[in-house]
Amino acid sequence: MTFEKEFVVGRPREEVVADLDDDRTFAAFFPDTRVTRKSERVRETSTPFRALGQSRAIRFVFETLPDGNVRFEKICDGNVWRSLEGEVKLEERPQGRTRVVLRMDGRTRTFVPEMTIRGPMRAQIEQMTRALRSRLETR
């Protein structure tokens, strides 16, 4: 199942790339998220949550590509997700503007109907889009 959201910011692509490649941008994707591990082009984030009376963490790995775009992947260590991957793609537009495309593709584990995660997945990409848009437009 794939979801995609996009928006345009009134800033040149080079500026948007610089702001995207910042720990605070990745931490802003979800409430209470923090960058837990970082190397030259890779960051891992952790977001605490409670489900069914248990405390857990949602973990993502974000890789900044040489062209400034970002690939990400959820670390699927539970019973629901087989894979959840995506990208943030930046496209230069006329008049110093940049189109930002956020795409997410998810697959569930065997015996977990994909329709059960459609709502949470849609909410997740919308939260990420709001946070990213807010961060890139206010800089």
CNS distance restraints for C-alpha pairs under 8 A (distance, minus, plus):
assign (resid   1 and name CA) (resid 105 and name CA) 5.61 0.50 0.50
assign (resid   1 and name CA) (resid 106 and name CA) 5.43 0.50 0.50
assign (resid   1 and name CA) (resid 107 and name CA) 6.51 0.50 0.50
assign (resid   1 and name CA) (resid 114 and name CA) 7.46 0.50 0.50
assign (resid   1 and name CA) (resid 118 and name CA) 7.89 0.50 0.50
assign (resid   2 and name CA) (resid 103 and name CA) 7.20 0.50 0.50
assign (resid   2 and name CA) (resid 104 and name CA) 5.60 0.50 0.50
assign (resid   2 and name CA) (resid 105 and name CA) 4.28 0.50 0.50
assign (resid   2 and name CA) (resid 106 and name CA) 6.46 0.50 0.50
assign (resid   3 and name CA) (resid 103 and name CA) 5.80 0.50 0.50
assign (resid   3 and name CA) (resid 104 and name CA) 5.33 0.50 0.50
assign (resid   3 and name CA) (resid 105 and name CA) 6.52 0.50 0.50
assign (resid   3 and name CA) (resid 122 and name CA) 6.98 0.50 0.50
assign (resid   3 and name CA) (resid 125 and name CA) 7.43 0.50 0.50
assign (resid   4 and name CA) (resid 101 and name CA) 7.05 0.50 0.50
assign (resid   4 and name CA) (resid 102 and name CA) 5.63 0.50 0.50
assign (resid   4 and name CA) (resid 103 and name CA) 4.31 0.50 0.50
assign (resid   4 and name CA) (resid 104 and name CA) 6.36 0.50 0.50
assign (resid   4 and name CA) (resid 125 and name CA) 7.79 0.50 0.50
assign (resid   5 and name CA) (resid 101 and name CA) 5.89 0.50 0.50
assign (resid   5 and name CA) (resid 102 and name CA) 5.24 0.50 0.50
assign (resid   5 and name CA) (resid 103 and name CA) 6.50 0.50 0.50
assign (resid   5 and name CA) (resid 125 and name CA) 7.52 0.50 0.50
assign (resid   5 and name CA) (resid 126 and name CA) 7.58 0.50 0.50
assign (resid   5 and name CA) (resid 129 and name CA) 6.97 0.50 0.50
assign (resid   6 and name CA) (resid  99 and name CA) 7.07 0.50 0.50
assign (resid   6 and name CA) (resid 100 and name CA) 5.46 0.50 0.50
assign (resid   6 and name CA) (resid 101 and name CA) 4.33 0.50 0.50
assign (resid   6 and name CA) (resid 102 and name CA) 6.04 0.50 0.50
assign (resid   6 and name CA) (resid 129 and name CA) 7.78 0.50 0.50
assign (resid   7 and name CA) (resid  99 and name CA) 5.85 0.50 0.50
assign (resid   7 and name CA) (resid 100 and name CA) 5.42 0.50 0.50
assign (resid   7 and name CA) (resid 101 and name CA) 6.77 0.50 0.50
assign (resid   7 and name CA) (resid 133 and name CA) 7.52 0.50 0.50
assign (resid   8 and name CA) (resid  97 and name CA) 6.81 0.50 0.50
assign (resid   8 and name CA) (resid  98 and name CA) 5.54 0.50 0.50
assign (resid   8 and name CA) (resid  99 and name CA) 4.32 0.50 0.50
assign (resid   8 and name CA) (resid 100 and name CA) 5.93 0.50 0.50
assign (resid   9 and name CA) (resid  97 and name CA) 5.75 0.50 0.50
assign (resid   9 and name CA) (resid  98 and name CA) 5.41 0.50 0.50
assign (resid   9 and name CA) (resid  99 and name CA) 6.52 0.50 0.50
assign (resid   9 and name CA) (resid 100 and name CA) 7.59 0.50 0.50
assign (resid   9 and name CA) (resid 133 and name CA) 7.79 0.50 0.50
assign (resid   9 and name CA) (resid 136 and name CA) 7.19 0.50 0.50
assign (resid   9 and name CA) (resid 137 and name CA) 6.17 0.50 0.50
assign (resid  10 and name CA) (resid  96 and name CA) 6.47 0.50 0.50
assign (resid  10 and name CA) (resid  97 and name CA) 4.42 0.50 0.50
assign (resid  10 and name CA) (resid  98 and name CA) 6.51 0.50 0.50
assign (resid  10 and name CA) (resid 137 and name CA) 7.58 0.50 0.50
assign (resid  11 and name CA) (resid  15 and name CA) 6.65 0.50 0.50
assign (resid  11 and name CA) (resid  16 and name CA) 6.75 0.50 0.50
assign (resid  11 and name CA) (resid  96 and name CA) 5.48 0.50 0.50
assign (resid  11 and name CA) (resid  97 and name CA) 4.77 0.50 0.50
assign (resid  11 and name CA) (resid  98 and name CA) 6.11 0.50 0.50
assign (resid  12 and name CA) (resid  16 and name CA) 6.52 0.50 0.50
assign (resid  12 and name CA) (resid  92 and name CA) 7.08 0.50 0.50
assign (resid  12 and name CA) (resid  96 and name CA) 4.44 0.50 0.50
assign (resid  12 and name CA) (resid  97 and name CA) 5.18 0.50 0.50
assign (resid  12 and name CA) (resid  98 and name CA) 5.92 0.50 0.50
assign (resid  13 and name CA) (resid  17 and name CA) 6.04 0.50 0.50
assign (resid  13 and name CA) (resid  90 and name CA) 6.90 0.50 0.50
assign (resid  13 and name CA) (resid  91 and name CA) 7.05 0.50 0.50
assign (resid  13 and name CA) (resid  92 and name CA) 5.55 0.50 0.50
assign (resid  13 and name CA) (resid  96 and name CA) 7.45 0.50 0.50
assign (resid  13 and name CA) (resid  97 and name CA) 6.97 0.50 0.50
assign (resid  13 and name CA) (resid  98 and name CA) 5.37 0.50 0.50
assign (resid  14 and name CA) (resid  18 and name CA) 6.35 0.50 0.50
assign (resid  15 and name CA) (resid  19 and name CA) 6.36 0.50 0.50
assign (resid  16 and name CA) (resid  20 and name CA) 5.99 0.50 0.50
assign (resid  16 and name CA) (resid  98 and name CA) 7.54 0.50 0.50
assign (resid  16 and name CA) (resid 136 and name CA) 6.59 0.50 0.50
assign (resid  17 and name CA) (resid  21 and name CA) 6.22 0.50 0.50
assign (resid  17 and name CA) (resid  68 and name CA) 5.38 0.50 0.50
assign (resid  17 and name CA) (resid  69 and name CA) 7.46 0.50 0.50
assign (resid  17 and name CA) (resid  90 and name CA) 7.72 0.50 0.50
assign (resid  18 and name CA) (resid  22 and name CA) 7.22 0.50 0.50
assign (resid  19 and name CA) (resid  25 and name CA) 7.17 0.50 0.50
assign (resid  19 and name CA) (resid 136 and name CA) 6.79 0.50 0.50
assign (resid  19 and name CA) (resid 139 and name CA) 7.92 0.50 0.50
assign (resid  20 and name CA) (resid  25 and name CA) 6.00 0.50 0.50
assign (resid  20 and name CA) (resid  26 and name CA) 7.82 0.50 0.50
assign (resid  20 and name CA) (resid 136 and name CA) 7.62 0.50 0.50
assign (resid  21 and name CA) (resid  25 and name CA) 7.33 0.50 0.50
assign (resid  21 and name CA) (resid  64 and name CA) 6.97 0.50 0.50
assign (resid  21 and name CA) (resid  68 and name CA) 7.72 0.50 0.50
assign (resid  22 and name CA) (resid  26 and name CA) 6.91 0.50 0.50
assign (resid  23 and name CA) (resid  27 and name CA) 6.15 0.50 0.50
assign (resid  23 and name CA) (resid  35 and name CA) 6.51 0.50 0.50
assign (resid  23 and name CA) (resid  43 and name CA) 7.88 0.50 0.50
assign (resid  24 and name CA) (resid  28 and name CA) 6.04 0.50 0.50
assign (resid  25 and name CA) (resid  29 and name CA) 6.93 0.50 0.50
assign (resid  25 and name CA) (resid 132 and name CA) 6.91 0.50 0.50
assign (resid  25 and name CA) (resid 135 and name CA) 6.71 0.50 0.50
assign (resid  26 and name CA) (resid  34 and name CA) 7.95 0.50 0.50
assign (resid  26 and name CA) (resid  35 and name CA) 7.34 0.50 0.50
assign (resid  26 and name CA) (resid  45 and name CA) 7.44 0.50 0.50
assign (resid  27 and name CA) (resid  31 and name CA) 7.93 0.50 0.50
assign (resid  27 and name CA) (resid  32 and name CA) 7.70 0.50 0.50
assign (resid  27 and name CA) (resid  33 and name CA) 4.92 0.50 0.50
assign (resid  27 and name CA) (resid  34 and name CA) 5.02 0.50 0.50
assign (resid  27 and name CA) (resid  35 and name CA) 6.16 0.50 0.50
assign (resid  27 and name CA) (resid  45 and name CA) 7.00 0.50 0.50
assign (resid  28 and name CA) (resid  33 and name CA) 6.81 0.50 0.50
assign (resid  28 and name CA) (resid 131 and name CA) 5.91 0.50 0.50
assign (resid  28 and name CA) (resid 132 and name CA) 7.38 0.50 0.50
assign (resid  28 and name CA) (resid 135 and name CA) 7.90 0.50 0.50
assign (resid  29 and name CA) (resid  33 and name CA) 7.40 0.50 0.50
assign (resid  29 and name CA) (resid 127 and name CA) 6.78 0.50 0.50
assign (resid  29 and name CA) (resid 128 and name CA) 4.71 0.50 0.50
assign (resid  29 and name CA) (resid 129 and name CA) 7.83 0.50 0.50
assign (resid  29 and name CA) (resid 131 and name CA) 5.40 0.50 0.50
assign (resid  29 and name CA) (resid 132 and name CA) 6.68 0.50 0.50
assign (resid  30 and name CA) (resid  47 and name CA) 7.08 0.50 0.50
assign (resid  30 and name CA) (resid 127 and name CA) 6.87 0.50 0.50
assign (resid  30 and name CA) (resid 128 and name CA) 6.75 0.50 0.50
assign (resid  30 and name CA) (resid 131 and name CA) 7.63 0.50 0.50
assign (resid  31 and name CA) (resid  47 and name CA) 7.38 0.50 0.50
assign (resid  32 and name CA) (resid  47 and name CA) 5.99 0.50 0.50
assign (resid  32 and name CA) (resid  48 and name CA) 6.99 0.50 0.50
assign (resid  33 and name CA) (resid  45 and name CA) 6.55 0.50 0.50
assign (resid  33 and name CA) (resid  46 and name CA) 5.60 0.50 0.50
assign (resid  33 and name CA) (resid  47 and name CA) 4.44 0.50 0.50
assign (resid  33 and name CA) (resid  48 and name CA) 7.31 0.50 0.50
assign (resid  34 and name CA) (resid  45 and name CA) 5.51 0.50 0.50
assign (resid  34 and name CA) (resid  46 and name CA) 5.65 0.50 0.50
assign (resid  34 and name CA) (resid  47 and name CA) 6.75 0.50 0.50
assign (resid  35 and name CA) (resid  43 and name CA) 6.59 0.50 0.50
assign (resid  35 and name CA) (resid  44 and name CA) 5.76 0.50 0.50
assign (resid  35 and name CA) (resid  45 and name CA) 4.33 0.50 0.50
assign (resid  35 and name CA) (resid  46 and name CA) 6.51 0.50 0.50
assign (resid  36 and name CA) (resid  43 and name CA) 7.55 0.50 0.50
assign (resid  36 and name CA) (resid  44 and name CA) 5.68 0.50 0.50
assign (resid  36 and name CA) (resid  45 and name CA) 5.41 0.50 0.50
assign (resid  36 and name CA) (resid  46 and name CA) 6.43 0.50 0.50
assign (resid  37 and name CA) (resid  43 and name CA) 5.64 0.50 0.50
assign (resid  37 and name CA) (resid  44 and name CA) 5.04 0.50 0.50
assign (resid  37 and name CA) (resid  45 and name CA) 7.10 0.50 0.50
assign (resid  38 and name CA) (resid  42 and name CA) 5.74 0.50 0.50
assign (resid  38 and name CA) (resid  43 and name CA) 4.39 0.50 0.50
assign (resid  38 and name CA) (resid  44 and name CA) 6.39 0.50 0.50
assign (resid  39 and name CA) (resid  43 and name CA) 6.42 0.50 0.50
assign (resid  41 and name CA) (resid  63 and name CA) 5.59 0.50 0.50
assign (resid  41 and name CA) (resid  64 and name CA) 5.13 0.50 0.50
assign (resid  41 and name CA) (resid  65 and name CA) 7.19 0.50 0.50
assign (resid  42 and name CA) (resid  61 and name CA) 6.90 0.50 0.50
assign (resid  42 and name CA) (resid  62 and name CA) 5.61 0.50 0.50
assign (resid  42 and name CA) (resid  63 and name CA) 4.45 0.50 0.50
assign (resid  42 and name CA) (resid  64 and name CA) 6.37 0.50 0.50
assign (resid  43 and name CA) (resid  61 and name CA) 5.69 0.50 0.50
assign (resid  43 and name CA) (resid  62 and name CA) 5.19 0.50 0.50
assign (resid  43 and name CA) (resid  63 and name CA) 6.55 0.50 0.50
assign (resid  44 and name CA) (resid  59 and name CA) 6.85 0.50 0.50
assign (resid  44 and name CA) (resid  60 and name CA) 5.58 0.50 0.50
assign (resid  44 and name CA) (resid  61 and name CA) 4.36 0.50 0.50
assign (resid  44 and name CA) (resid  62 and name CA) 6.25 0.50 0.50
assign (resid  45 and name CA) (resid  59 and name CA) 5.46 0.50 0.50
assign (resid  45 and name CA) (resid  60 and name CA) 5.28 0.50 0.50
assign (resid  45 and name CA) (resid  61 and name CA) 6.47 0.50 0.50
assign (resid  46 and name CA) (resid  57 and name CA) 5.92 0.50 0.50
assign (resid  46 and name CA) (resid  58 and name CA) 5.60 0.50 0.50
assign (resid  46 and name CA) (resid  59 and name CA) 4.58 0.50 0.50
assign (resid  46 and name CA) (resid  60 and name CA) 6.77 0.50 0.50
assign (resid  47 and name CA) (resid  57 and name CA) 5.24 0.50 0.50
assign (resid  47 and name CA) (resid  58 and name CA) 5.04 0.50 0.50
assign (resid  47 and name CA) (resid  59 and name CA) 6.48 0.50 0.50
assign (resid  48 and name CA) (resid  55 and name CA) 7.08 0.50 0.50
assign (resid  48 and name CA) (resid  56 and name CA) 5.83 0.50 0.50
assign (resid  48 and name CA) (resid  57 and name CA) 4.35 0.50 0.50
assign (resid  48 and name CA) (resid  58 and name CA) 6.36 0.50 0.50
assign (resid  49 and name CA) (resid  55 and name CA) 5.86 0.50 0.50
assign (resid  49 and name CA) (resid  56 and name CA) 5.52 0.50 0.50
assign (resid  49 and name CA) (resid  57 and name CA) 5.89 0.50 0.50
assign (resid  49 and name CA) (resid  58 and name CA) 7.32 0.50 0.50
assign (resid  50 and name CA) (resid  54 and name CA) 5.36 0.50 0.50
assign (resid  50 and name CA) (resid  55 and name CA) 4.50 0.50 0.50
assign (resid  50 and name CA) (resid  56 and name CA) 6.06 0.50 0.50
assign (resid  51 and name CA) (resid  55 and name CA) 6.68 0.50 0.50
assign (resid  51 and name CA) (resid  56 and name CA) 7.55 0.50 0.50
assign (resid  58 and name CA) (resid  74 and name CA) 7.63 0.50 0.50
assign (resid  58 and name CA) (resid  75 and name CA) 7.59 0.50 0.50
assign (resid  59 and name CA) (resid  74 and name CA) 5.91 0.50 0.50
assign (resid  59 and name CA) (resid  75 and name CA) 5.52 0.50 0.50
assign (resid  60 and name CA) (resid  72 and name CA) 6.78 0.50 0.50
assign (resid  60 and name CA) (resid  73 and name CA) 5.59 0.50 0.50
assign (resid  60 and name CA) (resid  74 and name CA) 4.31 0.50 0.50
assign (resid  60 and name CA) (resid  75 and name CA) 5.73 0.50 0.50
assign (resid  61 and name CA) (resid  72 and name CA) 5.50 0.50 0.50
assign (resid  61 and name CA) (resid  73 and name CA) 5.35 0.50 0.50
assign (resid  61 and name CA) (resid  74 and name CA) 6.36 0.50 0.50
assign (resid  61 and name CA) (resid  75 and name CA) 7.24 0.50 0.50
assign (resid  62 and name CA) (resid  70 and name CA) 6.59 0.50 0.50
assign (resid  62 and name CA) (resid  71 and name CA) 5.81 0.50 0.50
assign (resid  62 and name CA) (resid  72 and name CA) 4.32 0.50 0.50
assign (resid  62 and name CA) (resid  73 and name CA) 6.67 0.50 0.50
assign (resid  63 and name CA) (resid  70 and name CA) 5.51 0.50 0.50
assign (resid  63 and name CA) (resid  71 and name CA) 5.23 0.50 0.50
assign (resid  63 and name CA) (resid  72 and name CA) 6.12 0.50 0.50
assign (resid  64 and name CA) (resid  68 and name CA) 6.08 0.50 0.50
assign (resid  64 and name CA) (resid  69 and name CA) 6.02 0.50 0.50
assign (resid  64 and name CA) (resid  70 and name CA) 4.46 0.50 0.50
assign (resid  64 and name CA) (resid  71 and name CA) 6.57 0.50 0.50
assign (resid  65 and name CA) (resid  69 and name CA) 5.44 0.50 0.50
assign (resid  65 and name CA) (resid  70 and name CA) 5.72 0.50 0.50
assign (resid  65 and name CA) (resid  71 and name CA) 7.33 0.50 0.50
assign (resid  68 and name CA) (resid  90 and name CA) 7.55 0.50 0.50
assign (resid  69 and name CA) (resid  87 and name CA) 7.34 0.50 0.50
assign (resid  69 and name CA) (resid  88 and name CA) 5.76 0.50 0.50
assign (resid  69 and name CA) (resid  89 and name CA) 4.97 0.50 0.50
assign (resid  69 and name CA) (resid  90 and name CA) 6.04 0.50 0.50
assign (resid  70 and name CA) (resid  87 and name CA) 5.45 0.50 0.50
assign (resid  70 and name CA) (resid  88 and name CA) 5.04 0.50 0.50
assign (resid  70 and name CA) (resid  89 and name CA) 6.67 0.50 0.50
assign (resid  71 and name CA) (resid  85 and name CA) 7.58 0.50 0.50
assign (resid  71 and name CA) (resid  86 and name CA) 5.81 0.50 0.50
assign (resid  71 and name CA) (resid  87 and name CA) 4.25 0.50 0.50
assign (resid  71 and name CA) (resid  88 and name CA) 6.44 0.50 0.50
assign (resid  72 and name CA) (resid  85 and name CA) 5.66 0.50 0.50
assign (resid  72 and name CA) (resid  86 and name CA) 5.23 0.50 0.50
assign (resid  72 and name CA) (resid  87 and name CA) 5.81 0.50 0.50
assign (resid  73 and name CA) (resid  83 and name CA) 7.72 0.50 0.50
assign (resid  73 and name CA) (resid  84 and name CA) 5.76 0.50 0.50
assign (resid  73 and name CA) (resid  85 and name CA) 4.32 0.50 0.50
assign (resid  73 and name CA) (resid  86 and name CA) 6.39 0.50 0.50
assign (resid  74 and name CA) (resid  83 and name CA) 7.03 0.50 0.50
assign (resid  74 and name CA) (resid  84 and name CA) 5.36 0.50 0.50
assign (resid  74 and name CA) (resid  85 and name CA) 6.40 0.50 0.50
assign (resid  75 and name CA) (resid  83 and name CA) 7.92 0.50 0.50
assign (resid  75 and name CA) (resid  84 and name CA) 7.99 0.50 0.50
assign (resid  76 and name CA) (resid  81 and name CA) 5.62 0.50 0.50
assign (resid  76 and name CA) (resid  82 and name CA) 6.29 0.50 0.50
assign (resid  76 and name CA) (resid  83 and name CA) 6.29 0.50 0.50
assign (resid  76 and name CA) (resid  84 and name CA) 7.55 0.50 0.50
assign (resid  77 and name CA) (resid  81 and name CA) 7.77 0.50 0.50
assign (resid  79 and name CA) (resid 109 and name CA) 6.91 0.50 0.50
assign (resid  80 and name CA) (resid 108 and name CA) 5.65 0.50 0.50
assign (resid  80 and name CA) (resid 109 and name CA) 5.58 0.50 0.50
assign (resid  80 and name CA) (resid 112 and name CA) 6.47 0.50 0.50
assign (resid  81 and name CA) (resid 106 and name CA) 7.45 0.50 0.50
assign (resid  81 and name CA) (resid 107 and name CA) 6.15 0.50 0.50
assign (resid  81 and name CA) (resid 108 and name CA) 4.41 0.50 0.50
assign (resid  81 and name CA) (resid 109 and name CA) 5.43 0.50 0.50
assign (resid  82 and name CA) (resid 106 and name CA) 7.71 0.50 0.50
assign (resid  82 and name CA) (resid 107 and name CA) 5.42 0.50 0.50
assign (resid  82 and name CA) (resid 108 and name CA) 4.82 0.50 0.50
assign (resid  82 and name CA) (resid 109 and name CA) 4.70 0.50 0.50
assign (resid  83 and name CA) (resid 105 and name CA) 7.99 0.50 0.50
assign (resid  83 and name CA) (resid 106 and name CA) 5.56 0.50 0.50
assign (resid  83 and name CA) (resid 107 and name CA) 5.18 0.50 0.50
assign (resid  83 and name CA) (resid 108 and name CA) 6.79 0.50 0.50
assign (resid  84 and name CA) (resid 104 and name CA) 7.02 0.50 0.50
assign (resid  84 and name CA) (resid 105 and name CA) 5.69 0.50 0.50
assign (resid  84 and name CA) (resid 106 and name CA) 4.16 0.50 0.50
assign (resid  84 and name CA) (resid 107 and name CA) 6.36 0.50 0.50
assign (resid  85 and name CA) (resid 104 and name CA) 5.70 0.50 0.50
assign (resid  85 and name CA) (resid 105 and name CA) 5.32 0.50 0.50
assign (resid  85 and name CA) (resid 106 and name CA) 6.35 0.50 0.50
assign (resid  86 and name CA) (resid 102 and name CA) 7.36 0.50 0.50
assign (resid  86 and name CA) (resid 103 and name CA) 5.21 0.50 0.50
assign (resid  86 and name CA) (resid 104 and name CA) 4.12 0.50 0.50
assign (resid  86 and name CA) (resid 105 and name CA) 5.87 0.50 0.50
assign (resid  87 and name CA) (resid 101 and name CA) 7.89 0.50 0.50
assign (resid  87 and name CA) (resid 102 and name CA) 5.85 0.50 0.50
assign (resid  87 and name CA) (resid 103 and name CA) 5.40 0.50 0.50
assign (resid  87 and name CA) (resid 104 and name CA) 6.71 0.50 0.50
assign (resid  88 and name CA) (resid 100 and name CA) 6.87 0.50 0.50
assign (resid  88 and name CA) (resid 101 and name CA) 5.68 0.50 0.50
assign (resid  88 and name CA) (resid 102 and name CA) 4.64 0.50 0.50
assign (resid  88 and name CA) (resid 103 and name CA) 6.63 0.50 0.50
assign (resid  89 and name CA) (resid 100 and name CA) 5.82 0.50 0.50
assign (resid  89 and name CA) (resid 101 and name CA) 5.08 0.50 0.50
assign (resid  89 and name CA) (resid 102 and name CA) 6.49 0.50 0.50
assign (resid  90 and name CA) (resid  98 and name CA) 6.49 0.50 0.50
assign (resid  90 and name CA) (resid  99 and name CA) 5.77 0.50 0.50
assign (resid  90 and name CA) (resid 100 and name CA) 4.83 0.50 0.50
assign (resid  90 and name CA) (resid 101 and name CA) 6.51 0.50 0.50
assign (resid  91 and name CA) (resid  98 and name CA) 5.59 0.50 0.50
assign (resid  91 and name CA) (resid  99 and name CA) 5.01 0.50 0.50
assign (resid  91 and name CA) (resid 100 and name CA) 6.53 0.50 0.50
assign (resid  92 and name CA) (resid  96 and name CA) 7.55 0.50 0.50
assign (resid  92 and name CA) (resid  97 and name CA) 6.38 0.50 0.50
assign (resid  92 and name CA) (resid  98 and name CA) 4.74 0.50 0.50
assign (resid  92 and name CA) (resid  99 and name CA) 6.37 0.50 0.50
assign (resid  93 and name CA) (resid  97 and name CA) 4.98 0.50 0.50
assign (resid  93 and name CA) (resid  98 and name CA) 5.22 0.50 0.50
assign (resid  93 and name CA) (resid  99 and name CA) 6.56 0.50 0.50
assign (resid 102 and name CA) (resid 125 and name CA) 7.69 0.50 0.50
assign (resid 102 and name CA) (resid 129 and name CA) 7.00 0.50 0.50
assign (resid 103 and name CA) (resid 125 and name CA) 7.94 0.50 0.50
assign (resid 104 and name CA) (resid 125 and name CA) 7.14 0.50 0.50
assign (resid 106 and name CA) (resid 121 and name CA) 8.00 0.50 0.50
assign (resid 107 and name CA) (resid 114 and name CA) 7.08 0.50 0.50
assign (resid 108 and name CA) (resid 112 and name CA) 5.90 0.50 0.50
assign (resid 108 and name CA) (resid 113 and name CA) 7.07 0.50 0.50
assign (resid 108 and name CA) (resid 114 and name CA) 5.99 0.50 0.50
assign (resid 112 and name CA) (resid 116 and name CA) 7.39 0.50 0.50
assign (resid 113 and name CA) (resid 117 and name CA) 7.71 0.50 0.50
assign (resid 114 and name CA) (resid 118 and name CA) 6.46 0.50 0.50
assign (resid 115 and name CA) (resid 119 and name CA) 7.84 0.50 0.50
assign (resid 117 and name CA) (resid 121 and name CA) 5.81 0.50 0.50
assign (resid 118 and name CA) (resid 122 and name CA) 6.06 0.50 0.50
assign (resid 119 and name CA) (resid 123 and name CA) 6.13 0.50 0.50
assign (resid 120 and name CA) (resid 124 and name CA) 6.03 0.50 0.50
assign (resid 121 and name CA) (resid 125 and name CA) 6.34 0.50 0.50
assign (resid 122 and name CA) (resid 126 and name CA) 6.18 0.50 0.50
assign (resid 123 and name CA) (resid 127 and name CA) 6.07 0.50 0.50
assign (resid 124 and name CA) (resid 128 and name CA) 6.22 0.50 0.50
assign (resid 125 and name CA) (resid 129 and name CA) 6.02 0.50 0.50
assign (resid 126 and name CA) (resid 130 and name CA) 6.12 0.50 0.50
assign (resid 127 and name CA) (resid 131 and name CA) 6.19 0.50 0.50
assign (resid 128 and name CA) (resid 132 and name CA) 6.01 0.50 0.50
assign (resid 129 and name CA) (resid 133 and name CA) 5.90 0.50 0.50
assign (resid 130 and name CA) (resid 134 and name CA) 6.03 0.50 0.50
assign (resid 131 and name CA) (resid 135 and name CA) 6.10 0.50 0.50
assign (resid 132 and name CA) (resid 136 and name CA) 6.07 0.50 0.50
assign (resid 133 and name CA) (resid 137 and name CA) 5.88 0.50 0.50
assign (resid 134 and name CA) (resid 138 and name CA) 6.10 0.50 0.50
assign (resid 135 and name CA) (resid 139 and name CA) 6.66 0.50 0.50
